[in-house]
Amino acid sequence: MRPRLRPDPFHLGLLLGLLLCHHAGASIHEYYNGAFIPRSNSFFFHGGSEGLYASAEVNITAPASDGNSFIQFESVTFRRTKESASMHSDMQQKTGLVEAIVVEIQDRDKIGGRYLNTDAICCTRELHDRNLCKVGEVIIRPSQDNSDWPKRIQTFFDGSSEETTMVTQAIPIRKTGMYYLYFMFCDPQLKGTIIKGRTVWRNPHGYLPGKMAPLMTFYGFMSLAYLLLGLCWFLQFVRYWKHTLQLHYHITAVIALGMCEMAFWYFEYGNFNSTGSRPMGITIWAVTFTAVKKTVSRLLLLVVSMGYGVVRPTLGGITSRVAFLGFVYFVASEALELVEHLGNINDFSGKARLFLVLPVALLDATFIVWIFSSLSKTLEKLQIRKSTAKLELYRKFTNSLAVSVLLSVAWIGYELYFNATDPLSELWQRSWIVSAFWNVLSYVLLGIICILWAPSHNPTRYAYSEDTNDDFDDEGIPLTGCGVRGIGDNLSKLERKERKNMDHVFGMGDDLEEDKRE
């Protein structure tokens, strides 16, 4: 018969701390009057959690030096209530104990009395009498590989003083892993104690957290990839600049935005890695470029799907709706990005974050539905008009877009699975791939659009023309960057009437206003 597993209060607290007190994406963790949370017979404050790589040097003589990985305590001060301090006299020593505990996530079962078949986190009188632990201290079972881990640092209050400060010191990291820092006390008389100060977390090659370190290299490669795409597009653009379409300028803008976005993120991460804190100015610029690029990219997909420049010269009456959707998406995306990269996550509850994530998700869904609805209508128009070349072009685009949507859905499923099966970030070394995927997918889709709509000496094969019965080798004057040149002025009223009747027969009611404009 298998033993029944009981939930460990410390593990529940570990999860609670991860959800409520996650660090703000910085390797310098600031504490401003943080309160301790009761858990079982203890009180704890989550001081941070990061993936740290092992120090480059084996023999560590100066922990807080370049090439070393460490957690350093700086000016960490505990302040208890006046009522708690007044219970002791000035002559007494060690009138209160606060412990800083650093634990690697794989050793989480060594914190608390689980191995002693008790739910207690702090040592009780009964356990003390059995010489299993010291009363008033957190129960810790030393690791078999290293008796010093999990690491415990004790700080005592003296006499009736209300404050005590930790000794400035650095804990060297000799093993790669996800590390959690908790400040804990067991004395109920210390209830109401608050913490101030900061801790510095550093990897061997800089202050970037282990989760984020690979992204710096990734953004560097993506910057080069956008630069290469931009160079190829620019050469083609200059070569056929007399035959460019308005759509080509939109594609150029998206490439430029992507290039700036990746470059700003690379420099932002580089500065973060050097200083340990996120530079406000560069981060805001990077976040803004991300929001603008995401908005313009979605608008580009939408107008291309509507057949802009191919089956319609302008967007007509729906221009305002497209612009409004783009504006709303930009505002929602900018707000979400600012919160994720600048705001302290401790200040936002799950409901508040959902309030920011949900609008972006709904707007993305709106874009997807509108894009495929427009693609369906565009393909139908091209089939009716027997536009073979344009139809083949849009079929390739539709297939590419469909594959990207399927990949997106599959990846979202993988993200949900990844987060559900790794609540304590044990797979932190692979987590960067989750966010990197979306940048790669966006780049590939942009590259496909650049290939399909590349500038050429004969853009009339996919430019707008009122002549619907030719084979696009003689479509007349092409659509240039200035818009539609004077084509179709010689259509007779009878031809317009016949076209309207044909559209009505095939249920193309949505195109009546377009034909009137033509």
NUTI-678218 format. One record per residue (C-alpha): residue number from 1; residue in three letters; x negated, y negated, z negated. Coordinates in Angstrom, 3 decimals. Each point is the difference from the previous one (the first is absolute). Example, Ala and Ser with C-alpha at 12.3 -4.5 7.8 and 13.67 -1.06 7.14 Angstrom:
2
{1; ALA; {-12.300; 4.500; -7.800}}
{2; SER; {-1.370; -3.440; 0.660}}
***
This chain:
518
{1; MET; {0.000; 0.000; 0.000}}
{2; ARG; {-1.473; -3.353; 1.086}}
{3; PRO; {-0.392; -2.626; -2.714}}
{4; ARG; {2.342; -2.927; 0.168}}
{5; LEU; {-1.798; -3.205; 0.954}}
{6; ARG; {0.770; -3.042; -2.067}}
{7; PRO; {-0.536; -3.531; 1.276}}
{8; ASP; {-3.031; -1.574; -1.634}}
{9; PRO; {0.735; -3.509; -1.368}}
{10; PHE; {-3.424; -1.196; 1.145}}
{11; HIS; {0.619; 1.188; 3.550}}
{12; LEU; {3.380; -1.709; -0.014}}
{13; GLY; {-1.741; -3.128; -1.197}}
{14; LEU; {-2.592; 0.413; 2.733}}
{15; LEU; {2.713; 0.017; 2.625}}
{16; LEU; {1.798; -2.889; -1.657}}
{17; GLY; {-3.185; -2.011; -0.109}}
{18; LEU; {-0.678; 0.707; 3.647}}
{19; LEU; {3.448; -1.171; 1.016}}
{20; LEU; {0.299; -3.043; -2.240}}
{21; CYS; {-3.547; -1.178; -0.572}}
{22; HIS; {-1.798; 0.638; 3.267}}
{23; HIS; {-2.921; -2.308; 0.610}}
{24; ALA; {0.322; -2.949; 2.358}}
{25; GLY; {-2.337; 1.313; 2.664}}
{26; ALA; {-3.073; -1.558; -1.585}}
{27; SER; {-3.112; 1.509; -1.568}}
{28; ILE; {0.058; -2.666; -2.692}}
{29; HIS; {2.975; 0.853; -2.194}}
{30; GLU; {1.239; -2.970; -2.014}}
{31; TYR; {2.093; 0.444; -3.143}}
{32; TYR; {2.186; -2.869; -1.179}}
{33; ASN; {1.661; 0.749; -3.335}}
{34; GLY; {0.895; 3.524; 1.081}}
{35; ALA; {2.334; 1.929; -2.289}}
{36; PHE; {-0.420; 3.605; -1.110}}
{37; ILE; {2.732; 2.512; 0.873}}
{38; PRO; {1.073; 2.661; -2.534}}
{39; ARG; {-0.438; 3.607; 1.109}}
{40; SER; {0.532; 2.938; -2.356}}
{41; ASN; {-1.892; -0.937; -3.194}}
{42; SER; {-2.350; -2.429; 1.804}}
{43; PHE; {0.007; -3.392; 1.715}}
{44; PHE; {-1.795; -0.527; 3.303}}
{45; PHE; {-0.844; -2.659; 2.592}}
{46; HIS; {-0.999; 0.997; 3.522}}
{47; GLY; {-3.235; -1.839; 0.774}}
{48; GLY; {-0.333; 1.095; 3.617}}
{49; SER; {-0.617; 2.911; 2.337}}
{50; GLU; {-2.320; 0.251; 2.981}}
{51; GLY; {-1.807; 2.510; 2.126}}
{52; LEU; {-3.719; -0.231; -0.766}}
{53; TYR; {-2.911; 1.667; 1.748}}
{54; ALA; {-2.912; 1.434; -1.939}}
{55; SER; {-2.987; -2.271; -0.611}}
{56; ALA; {-2.740; 0.169; 2.581}}
{57; GLU; {-2.651; 0.562; -2.678}}
{58; VAL; {-0.147; 3.103; -2.177}}
{59; ASN; {-1.846; -1.532; -2.958}}
{60; ILE; {1.884; -3.118; -0.960}}
{61; THR; {-1.998; -2.470; -2.092}}
{62; ALA; {1.944; -3.161; 0.876}}
{63; PRO; {3.650; 0.975; 0.577}}
{64; ALA; {1.210; -3.403; 1.258}}
{65; SER; {-2.443; -0.299; 2.912}}
{66; ASP; {0.182; 0.288; 3.770}}
{67; GLY; {0.290; 3.528; 1.291}}
{68; ASN; {1.785; 1.135; -3.157}}
{69; SER; {3.647; 0.702; -0.606}}
{70; PHE; {1.361; -1.198; -3.325}}
{71; ILE; {2.870; -1.380; -2.082}}
{72; GLN; {-1.044; -3.029; -2.038}}
{73; PHE; {1.897; -1.569; -2.922}}
{74; GLU; {-0.282; -3.782; -0.197}}
{75; SER; {1.512; -2.136; -2.797}}
{76; VAL; {2.745; 2.532; -0.738}}
{77; THR; {1.761; -1.309; -3.104}}
{78; PHE; {2.796; 1.547; -2.056}}
{79; ARG; {2.278; -2.202; -2.094}}
{80; ARG; {2.336; 1.487; -2.596}}
{81; THR; {2.924; -1.701; -1.705}}
{82; LYS; {-0.359; -2.114; -3.126}}
{83; GLU; {2.197; 2.449; -1.874}}
{84; SER; {-2.339; 2.849; 0.861}}
{85; ALA; {-3.107; -1.966; -0.969}}
{86; SER; {1.500; -1.128; -3.330}}
{87; MET; {0.318; 3.623; -1.147}}
{88; HIS; {-3.793; 0.132; -0.527}}
{89; SER; {-2.506; -1.942; -2.063}}
{90; ASP; {-3.075; -1.789; 1.296}}
{91; MET; {-2.304; 2.462; -1.743}}
{92; GLN; {1.369; 3.049; 1.780}}
{93; GLN; {-1.733; 1.471; 3.013}}
{94; LYS; {1.449; 1.831; 2.986}}
{95; THR; {3.581; -1.076; -0.664}}
{96; GLY; {1.200; 0.916; 3.461}}
{97; LEU; {-1.234; 2.063; 2.956}}
{98; VAL; {0.513; -0.519; 3.740}}
{99; GLU; {-1.544; 2.514; 2.396}}
{100; ALA; {-0.930; -0.455; 3.646}}
{101; ILE; {0.218; 3.343; 1.792}}
{102; VAL; {-1.331; 0.610; 3.507}}
{103; VAL; {1.161; 3.271; 1.548}}
{104; GLU; {-0.510; 1.556; 3.418}}
{105; ILE; {3.367; 1.120; 1.294}}
{106; GLN; {-0.985; 3.663; 0.126}}
{107; ASP; {-0.675; -0.146; -3.755}}
{108; ARG; {3.387; -1.497; -0.889}}
{109; ASP; {1.022; 3.161; -1.851}}
{110; LYS; {-2.835; -0.633; -2.473}}
{111; ILE; {1.809; -3.046; -1.436}}
{112; GLY; {2.611; 0.760; -2.649}}
{113; GLY; {0.829; 3.127; -1.964}}
{114; ARG; {1.317; 2.145; 2.798}}
{115; TYR; {-2.799; 2.521; -0.437}}
{116; LEU; {0.898; 0.097; -3.710}}
{117; ASN; {3.655; 0.781; 0.814}}
{118; THR; {1.210; -3.362; -1.240}}
{119; ASP; {1.631; -2.961; 1.690}}
{120; ALA; {-2.010; -2.459; -2.083}}
{121; ILE; {-2.514; -2.281; 1.707}}
{122; CYS; {-1.525; -1.291; -3.222}}
{123; CYS; {-1.488; 2.251; -2.648}}
{124; THR; {2.402; 0.794; -2.818}}
{125; ARG; {-0.786; 0.770; -3.641}}
{126; GLU; {0.744; 3.670; 0.598}}
{127; LEU; {-2.441; 0.227; 2.909}}
{128; HIS; {-2.579; -1.945; -1.996}}
{129; ASP; {0.261; 2.445; -2.906}}
{130; ARG; {-0.720; 2.803; 2.464}}
{131; ASN; {-3.178; -1.849; 1.115}}
{132; LEU; {1.298; -0.263; 3.567}}
{133; CYS; {-0.226; -3.796; 0.246}}
{134; LYS; {-0.266; -3.201; -2.044}}
{135; VAL; {3.176; -1.586; -1.239}}
{136; GLY; {0.745; -3.358; 1.622}}
{137; GLU; {-1.888; 0.843; 3.196}}
{138; VAL; {1.202; 1.183; 3.403}}
{139; ILE; {-0.373; 3.745; 0.478}}
{140; ILE; {-2.687; 0.676; 2.624}}
{141; ARG; {-1.341; 3.393; 1.025}}
{142; PRO; {-3.544; -0.449; 1.389}}
{143; SER; {-0.721; 1.265; 3.491}}
{144; GLN; {-2.033; 3.179; 0.299}}
{145; ASP; {-2.181; -1.568; 2.688}}
{146; ASN; {-0.665; -3.221; -1.915}}
{147; SER; {0.722; -0.313; -3.707}}
{148; ASP; {0.051; -3.821; 0.291}}
{149; TRP; {3.085; 0.079; 2.218}}
{150; PRO; {2.731; -1.110; -0.187}}
{151; LYS; {-1.736; -3.154; -1.194}}
{152; ARG; {1.133; -1.577; -3.262}}
{153; ILE; {-1.009; -3.491; -1.199}}
{154; GLN; {1.220; -1.077; -3.432}}
{155; THR; {0.559; -3.576; -1.152}}
{156; PHE; {0.972; -0.793; -3.616}}
{157; PHE; {1.719; -2.912; -1.670}}
{158; ASP; {-1.793; -1.173; -3.159}}
{159; GLY; {1.668; -1.386; -3.111}}
{160; SER; {3.002; -2.191; 0.616}}
{161; SER; {-1.229; -1.365; 3.344}}
{162; GLU; {2.595; -0.235; 2.755}}
{163; GLU; {-2.448; 0.484; 2.874}}
{164; THR; {-2.777; 2.374; 0.946}}
{165; THR; {-2.102; 0.120; 3.169}}
{166; MET; {-1.523; 2.985; 1.753}}
{167; VAL; {-3.738; 0.133; 0.459}}
{168; THR; {-0.934; -0.862; 3.592}}
{169; GLN; {-1.148; 3.240; 1.567}}
{170; ALA; {0.134; 1.976; 3.237}}
{171; ILE; {0.972; 3.640; 0.421}}
{172; PRO; {-1.996; 1.662; 2.825}}
{173; ILE; {1.890; 2.228; 2.423}}
{174; ARG; {-1.925; 3.140; 0.908}}
{175; LYS; {2.826; 1.918; 1.647}}
{176; THR; {2.258; -0.994; 2.913}}
{177; GLY; {3.654; -0.082; -0.999}}
{178; MET; {3.126; -1.994; -0.861}}
{179; TYR; {-0.547; -1.664; -3.372}}
{180; TYR; {2.617; -1.355; -2.377}}
{181; LEU; {-0.615; -2.429; -2.854}}
{182; TYR; {2.315; -0.105; -3.023}}
{183; PHE; {-0.151; -2.098; -3.138}}
{184; MET; {1.722; 1.876; -2.832}}
{185; PHE; {0.629; -0.180; -3.743}}
{186; CYS; {1.750; 2.324; -2.425}}
{187; ASP; {0.646; -2.233; -3.031}}
{188; PRO; {3.680; -1.113; -0.054}}
{189; GLN; {-1.092; -3.090; -1.961}}
{190; LEU; {-1.718; -1.276; 3.176}}
{191; LYS; {3.296; -0.137; 1.844}}
{192; GLY; {0.207; -3.328; 1.845}}
{193; THR; {-3.723; -0.104; 0.801}}
{194; ILE; {-0.876; -1.663; 3.329}}
{195; ILE; {-3.089; 0.210; 2.231}}
{196; LYS; {-1.944; -2.683; 1.887}}
{197; GLY; {-3.167; 0.120; 2.105}}
{198; ARG; {-1.076; 1.905; 3.068}}
{199; THR; {-1.767; 3.086; 1.282}}
{200; VAL; {-2.198; 0.219; 3.090}}
{201; TRP; {0.119; 3.139; 2.168}}
{202; ARG; {-2.754; 0.480; 2.539}}
{203; ASN; {-0.920; 2.602; 2.588}}
{204; PRO; {-3.610; 0.618; 1.129}}
{205; HIS; {0.388; -2.186; 3.099}}
{206; GLY; {2.201; -2.756; -1.361}}
{207; TYR; {3.141; -0.935; -1.886}}
{208; LEU; {2.520; 1.397; 2.482}}
{209; PRO; {2.145; 2.707; -1.624}}
{210; GLY; {-0.624; 3.466; 1.354}}
{211; LYS; {3.381; 0.041; 1.733}}
{212; MET; {-0.796; -3.183; 1.913}}
{213; ALA; {-3.689; 0.480; 0.800}}
{214; PRO; {0.562; 2.061; 3.192}}
{215; LEU; {2.456; -2.633; 1.278}}
{216; MET; {-2.792; -2.565; 0.252}}
{217; THR; {-1.823; 2.202; 2.501}}
{218; PHE; {3.289; 0.768; 1.737}}
{219; TYR; {0.823; -3.699; 0.464}}
{220; GLY; {-3.473; -0.538; 1.390}}
{221; PHE; {0.540; 2.678; 2.663}}
{222; MET; {3.507; -1.295; 0.747}}
{223; SER; {-1.413; -3.505; 0.505}}
{224; LEU; {-2.408; 1.409; 2.590}}
{225; ALA; {2.834; 1.988; 1.614}}
{226; TYR; {2.161; -3.121; 0.374}}
{227; LEU; {-3.018; -1.903; 1.297}}
{228; LEU; {-0.559; 2.663; 2.671}}
{229; LEU; {3.683; 0.034; 0.952}}
{230; GLY; {0.032; -3.803; 0.128}}
{231; LEU; {-3.108; -0.068; 2.192}}
{232; CYS; {1.460; 2.488; 2.498}}
{233; TRP; {3.299; -1.883; 0.050}}
{234; PHE; {-1.725; -3.366; 0.391}}
{235; LEU; {-2.053; 1.176; 2.987}}
{236; GLN; {3.128; 1.350; 1.683}}
{237; PHE; {1.917; -3.144; -0.915}}
{238; VAL; {-2.651; -2.328; 1.488}}
{239; ARG; {-0.369; 2.153; 3.087}}
{240; TYR; {3.702; -0.286; 0.878}}
{241; TRP; {0.880; -3.230; -1.810}}
{242; LYS; {1.896; -1.312; 3.044}}
{243; HIS; {2.372; 2.960; -0.221}}
{244; THR; {0.584; 0.109; -3.736}}
{245; LEU; {3.462; 0.202; -1.488}}
{246; GLN; {1.428; -1.623; -3.106}}
{247; LEU; {-0.073; 3.445; -1.606}}
{248; HIS; {-3.792; 0.124; 0.355}}
{249; TYR; {-0.338; -3.062; -2.240}}
{250; HIS; {2.071; 1.721; -2.676}}
{251; ILE; {-2.229; 3.084; 0.155}}
{252; THR; {-3.095; -2.230; -0.243}}
{253; ALA; {1.416; -1.620; -3.140}}
{254; VAL; {0.548; 3.391; -1.672}}
{255; ILE; {-3.571; 1.097; 0.796}}
{256; ALA; {-1.398; -3.249; -1.413}}
{257; LEU; {2.097; 0.331; -3.158}}
{258; GLY; {-1.124; 3.596; -0.501}}
{259; MET; {-3.635; -0.992; 0.427}}
{260; CYS; {0.320; -2.814; -2.568}}
{261; GLU; {1.947; 2.206; -2.398}}
{262; MET; {-2.609; 2.753; -0.087}}
{263; ALA; {-2.867; -2.501; -0.248}}
{264; PHE; {1.609; -1.828; -2.923}}
{265; TRP; {0.662; 3.265; -1.870}}
{266; TYR; {-3.592; 1.091; 0.563}}
{267; PHE; {-1.393; -3.250; -1.423}}
{268; GLU; {2.553; 0.044; -2.834}}
{269; TYR; {-1.074; 3.479; -1.028}}
{270; GLY; {-3.656; -0.978; 0.365}}
{271; ASN; {0.460; -2.950; -2.343}}
{272; PHE; {1.982; 2.173; -2.411}}
{273; ASN; {-2.779; 2.566; 0.024}}
{274; SER; {-2.604; -2.641; -0.852}}
{275; THR; {1.853; -1.942; -2.704}}
{276; GLY; {2.473; 2.457; -1.528}}
{277; SER; {3.005; -2.270; 0.536}}
{278; ARG; {2.127; -0.799; 3.015}}
{279; PRO; {-0.688; -3.401; 1.619}}
{280; MET; {3.325; -1.826; 0.072}}
{281; GLY; {-0.554; -1.936; 3.227}}
{282; ILE; {-1.256; 2.864; 2.179}}
{283; THR; {2.639; 2.348; -1.389}}
{284; ILE; {2.835; -2.412; 0.822}}
{285; TRP; {-1.325; -0.423; 3.538}}
{286; ALA; {-0.326; 3.771; 0.442}}
{287; VAL; {3.495; 0.597; -1.368}}
{288; THR; {1.461; -2.710; 2.250}}
{289; PHE; {-1.718; 1.353; 3.115}}
{290; THR; {1.328; 3.462; -0.884}}
{291; ALA; {3.567; -1.293; -0.336}}
{292; VAL; {-0.214; -2.059; 3.206}}
{293; LYS; {-1.546; 2.859; 1.973}}
{294; LYS; {2.603; 2.514; -1.224}}
{295; THR; {2.778; -2.432; 0.944}}
{296; VAL; {-1.374; -0.880; 3.442}}
{297; SER; {-0.733; 3.679; 0.750}}
{298; ARG; {3.582; 0.991; -0.732}}
{299; LEU; {1.338; -2.917; 2.051}}
{300; LEU; {-2.263; 1.034; 2.896}}
{301; LEU; {1.372; 3.552; -0.100}}
{302; LEU; {3.533; -1.393; -0.115}}
{303; VAL; {-0.293; -2.394; 2.953}}
{304; VAL; {-1.830; 2.622; 2.078}}
{305; SER; {2.784; 2.471; -0.772}}
{306; MET; {2.565; -2.571; 1.089}}
{307; GLY; {-1.705; -0.141; 3.379}}
{308; TYR; {-1.263; -3.548; -0.390}}
{309; GLY; {-1.793; -0.931; 3.214}}
{310; VAL; {1.072; 3.268; 1.624}}
{311; VAL; {3.797; 0.105; 0.215}}
{312; ARG; {0.710; -3.419; -1.496}}
{313; PRO; {-1.895; -3.291; 0.410}}
{314; THR; {0.889; -1.291; -3.473}}
{315; LEU; {1.607; 1.315; -3.177}}
{316; GLY; {2.905; -2.371; 0.519}}
{317; GLY; {2.512; -0.337; -2.817}}
{318; ILE; {-1.658; 2.592; -2.241}}
{319; THR; {-3.198; -2.041; -0.354}}
{320; SER; {1.244; -1.597; -3.213}}
{321; ARG; {0.899; 3.386; -1.501}}
{322; VAL; {-3.413; 1.434; 0.846}}
{323; ALA; {-1.732; -3.051; -1.482}}
{324; PHE; {2.142; 0.167; -3.146}}
{325; LEU; {-0.799; 3.684; -0.534}}
{326; GLY; {-3.696; -0.737; 0.449}}
{327; PHE; {0.108; -2.874; -2.489}}
{328; VAL; {1.814; 2.044; -2.650}}
{329; TYR; {-2.428; 2.900; 0.472}}
{330; PHE; {-2.998; -2.323; -0.362}}
{331; VAL; {1.309; -1.481; -3.264}}
{332; ALA; {0.796; 3.443; -1.477}}
{333; SER; {-3.312; 1.495; 1.124}}
{334; GLU; {-2.026; -2.959; -1.266}}
{335; ALA; {1.654; 0.189; -3.426}}
{336; LEU; {-0.673; 3.731; -0.297}}
{337; GLU; {-3.633; -0.307; 1.110}}
{338; LEU; {-0.670; -2.869; -2.409}}
{339; VAL; {1.392; 1.980; -2.935}}
{340; GLU; {-1.996; 3.107; 0.893}}
{341; HIS; {-3.336; -1.769; 0.519}}
{342; LEU; {0.153; -3.030; -2.300}}
{343; GLY; {2.637; 0.606; -2.646}}
{344; ASN; {-0.744; 1.930; -3.162}}
{345; ILE; {1.959; 3.225; 0.273}}
{346; ASN; {0.518; -0.054; -3.753}}
{347; ASP; {2.325; -2.953; 0.506}}
{348; PHE; {2.363; 1.874; 2.335}}
{349; SER; {2.316; 2.801; -0.997}}
{350; GLY; {1.105; 2.756; 2.343}}
{351; LYS; {3.271; -1.795; 0.751}}
{352; ALA; {-1.830; -3.219; 0.852}}
{353; ARG; {-2.326; 1.811; 2.385}}
{354; LEU; {2.946; 1.811; 1.558}}
{355; PHE; {1.615; -3.380; 0.523}}
{356; LEU; {-2.983; -0.977; 2.198}}
{357; VAL; {-0.582; 3.339; 1.744}}
{358; LEU; {3.630; 0.687; 0.899}}
{359; PRO; {0.545; -3.070; 2.256}}
{360; VAL; {-3.139; 0.797; 2.015}}
{361; ALA; {1.108; 3.619; 0.433}}
{362; LEU; {3.497; -1.069; 1.120}}
{363; LEU; {-1.420; -2.542; 2.447}}
{364; ASP; {-2.365; 2.637; 1.427}}
{365; ALA; {2.985; 2.288; 0.504}}
{366; THR; {1.840; -2.866; 1.736}}
{367; PHE; {-2.919; -0.506; 2.364}}
{368; ILE; {-0.132; 3.718; 0.835}}
{369; VAL; {3.733; 0.257; 0.729}}
{370; TRP; {-0.014; -3.166; 2.093}}
{371; ILE; {-3.126; 1.047; 1.927}}
{372; PHE; {1.352; 3.405; 1.008}}
{373; SER; {3.436; -1.422; 0.760}}
{374; SER; {-1.612; -2.560; 2.296}}
{375; LEU; {-2.196; 2.656; 1.597}}
{376; SER; {3.064; 2.077; 0.787}}
{377; LYS; {1.681; -2.936; 1.732}}
{378; THR; {-3.184; -0.925; 1.874}}
{379; LEU; {-0.459; 3.554; 1.297}}
{380; GLU; {3.635; 0.083; 1.073}}
{381; LYS; {-0.399; -3.231; 1.951}}
{382; LEU; {-3.116; 1.256; 1.754}}
{383; GLN; {1.700; 3.293; 0.912}}
{384; ILE; {2.987; -1.822; 1.478}}
{385; ARG; {-2.238; -2.329; 1.983}}
{386; LYS; {-2.195; 2.898; 1.142}}
{387; SER; {-3.131; -1.816; -1.202}}
{388; THR; {-2.305; 2.990; 0.177}}
{389; ALA; {-3.275; -1.650; -1.048}}
{390; LYS; {1.524; -1.949; -2.874}}
{391; LEU; {1.974; 3.039; -1.131}}
{392; GLU; {-3.166; 2.098; -0.160}}
{393; LEU; {-1.726; -2.770; -1.956}}
{394; TYR; {2.772; -0.170; -2.577}}
{395; ARG; {0.250; 3.756; -0.301}}
{396; LYS; {-3.668; 0.128; -0.957}}
{397; PHE; {0.541; -2.798; -2.486}}
{398; THR; {3.088; 1.696; -1.455}}
{399; ASN; {-1.835; 3.296; -0.411}}
{400; SER; {-2.906; -1.722; -1.735}}
{401; LEU; {2.345; -1.861; -2.320}}
{402; ALA; {1.956; 3.154; -0.802}}
{403; VAL; {-3.205; 1.862; -0.885}}
{404; SER; {-1.079; -2.873; -2.258}}
{405; VAL; {3.364; 0.040; -1.802}}
{406; LEU; {-0.235; 3.765; -0.529}}
{407; LEU; {-3.537; -0.394; -1.345}}
{408; SER; {1.203; -2.794; -2.286}}
{409; VAL; {2.823; 2.116; -1.403}}
{410; ALA; {-2.362; 2.935; -0.530}}
{411; TRP; {-2.549; -2.243; -1.704}}
{412; ILE; {2.622; -1.538; -2.278}}
{413; GLY; {0.921; 3.534; -1.029}}
{414; TYR; {-3.666; 0.728; -0.670}}
{415; GLU; {-0.298; -3.195; -2.086}}
{416; LEU; {2.969; 1.019; -2.126}}
{417; TYR; {-1.479; 3.468; -0.458}}
{418; PHE; {-3.448; -1.441; -0.768}}
{419; ASN; {1.328; -2.392; -2.655}}
{420; ALA; {2.313; 2.611; -1.520}}
{421; THR; {-2.718; 2.630; -0.350}}
{422; ASP; {-2.706; -2.419; -1.164}}
{423; PRO; {1.590; -2.268; -2.634}}
{424; LEU; {-3.298; -0.482; -1.862}}
{425; SER; {-2.089; -0.804; 3.121}}
{426; GLU; {-2.178; 3.078; -0.211}}
{427; LEU; {-0.329; -0.099; 3.807}}
{428; TRP; {-1.159; -3.627; -0.041}}
{429; GLN; {-2.861; 0.663; 2.420}}
{430; ARG; {2.521; 0.757; 2.772}}
{431; SER; {2.631; -2.609; -0.830}}
{432; TRP; {-1.524; -2.639; 2.318}}
{433; ILE; {1.045; 2.083; 3.010}}
{434; VAL; {3.670; -0.634; -0.818}}
{435; SER; {-0.213; -3.744; 0.636}}
{436; ALA; {-2.616; 0.293; 2.763}}
{437; PHE; {2.344; 2.140; 2.108}}
{438; TRP; {2.419; -2.879; 0.604}}
{439; ASN; {-2.760; -2.251; 1.299}}
{440; VAL; {-1.219; 2.704; 2.378}}
{441; LEU; {3.530; 0.708; 1.269}}
{442; SER; {0.623; -3.704; 0.600}}
{443; TYR; {-3.286; -0.288; 1.883}}
{444; VAL; {0.715; 3.022; 2.202}}
{445; LEU; {3.478; -1.292; 0.874}}
{446; LEU; {-1.447; -3.404; 0.893}}
{447; GLY; {-2.613; 1.703; 2.159}}
{448; ILE; {2.727; 1.902; 1.872}}
{449; ILE; {1.852; -3.258; 0.697}}
{450; CYS; {-3.248; -1.556; 1.249}}
{451; ILE; {-0.503; 2.892; 2.412}}
{452; LEU; {3.586; 0.068; 1.293}}
{453; TRP; {0.290; -3.776; 0.410}}
{454; ALA; {-3.611; -0.772; 0.929}}
{455; PRO; {-0.506; -3.065; 2.243}}
{456; SER; {-0.496; 0.959; 3.653}}
{457; HIS; {-0.061; -1.507; 3.478}}
{458; ASN; {3.547; 1.266; 0.625}}
{459; PRO; {2.078; -0.616; -3.148}}
{460; THR; {3.176; 0.003; 2.090}}
{461; ARG; {0.234; 3.760; -0.573}}
{462; TYR; {1.300; -0.733; -3.490}}
{463; ALA; {0.910; -3.705; 0.165}}
{464; TYR; {3.577; -1.237; 0.076}}
{465; SER; {1.637; -0.302; 3.420}}
{466; GLU; {3.600; -0.433; 1.090}}
{467; ASP; {-0.543; 2.316; 2.952}}
{468; THR; {1.041; 3.366; -1.412}}
{469; ASN; {-0.245; 2.189; 3.097}}
{470; ASP; {-3.647; -0.262; 0.973}}
{471; ASP; {-2.853; 2.261; -0.973}}
{472; PHE; {-1.850; -2.785; -1.866}}
{473; ASP; {-2.729; -0.356; 2.561}}
{474; ASP; {1.762; -3.040; 1.426}}
{475; GLU; {1.807; -1.385; -2.989}}
{476; GLY; {-0.699; -3.553; 1.004}}
{477; ILE; {-1.620; -2.649; -2.137}}
{478; PRO; {-1.192; 1.465; -3.322}}
{479; LEU; {0.912; -1.131; -3.477}}
{480; THR; {-2.885; -2.164; -1.198}}
{481; GLY; {-0.926; -1.391; -3.349}}
{482; CYS; {2.291; -2.954; 0.626}}
{483; GLY; {3.056; 2.204; 0.435}}
{484; VAL; {2.017; 0.952; 3.065}}
{485; ARG; {-0.833; -1.848; 3.156}}
{486; GLY; {2.807; -0.830; 2.360}}
{487; ILE; {1.130; 3.434; 1.094}}
{488; GLY; {3.492; 1.146; 0.697}}
{489; ASP; {1.235; -3.495; 0.987}}
{490; ASN; {1.283; 1.357; 3.302}}
{491; LEU; {2.348; 2.612; -1.490}}
{492; SER; {3.468; -0.640; 1.330}}
{493; LYS; {3.065; -0.224; -2.198}}
{494; LEU; {1.236; 3.255; 1.546}}
{495; GLU; {-3.146; 1.847; -1.100}}
{496; ARG; {0.387; -1.350; -3.538}}
{497; LYS; {3.632; 1.095; -0.082}}
{498; GLU; {-0.869; 3.489; 1.225}}
{499; ARG; {-2.714; 0.335; -2.638}}
{500; LYS; {2.427; -1.008; -2.731}}
{501; ASN; {2.483; 2.594; 1.198}}
{502; MET; {-2.692; 2.687; 0.032}}
{503; ASP; {-1.016; -0.889; -3.566}}
{504; HIS; {3.611; 0.150; -1.101}}
{505; VAL; {0.479; 3.469; 1.500}}
{506; PHE; {-3.031; 1.355; -1.849}}
{507; GLY; {0.989; -1.645; -3.298}}
{508; MET; {-2.797; -2.551; 0.140}}
{509; GLY; {2.086; -2.697; -1.633}}
{510; ASP; {-2.992; -1.227; -1.936}}
{511; ASP; {-1.697; -1.052; 3.253}}
{512; LEU; {2.741; -2.299; 1.352}}
{513; GLU; {-1.465; -3.113; -1.554}}
{514; GLU; {-3.444; 0.999; 1.237}}
{515; ASP; {1.289; 0.348; 3.587}}
{516; LYS; {1.633; -3.398; -0.267}}
{517; ARG; {-3.341; -1.487; -0.950}}
{518; GLU; {-1.655; 1.757; 2.933}}
***
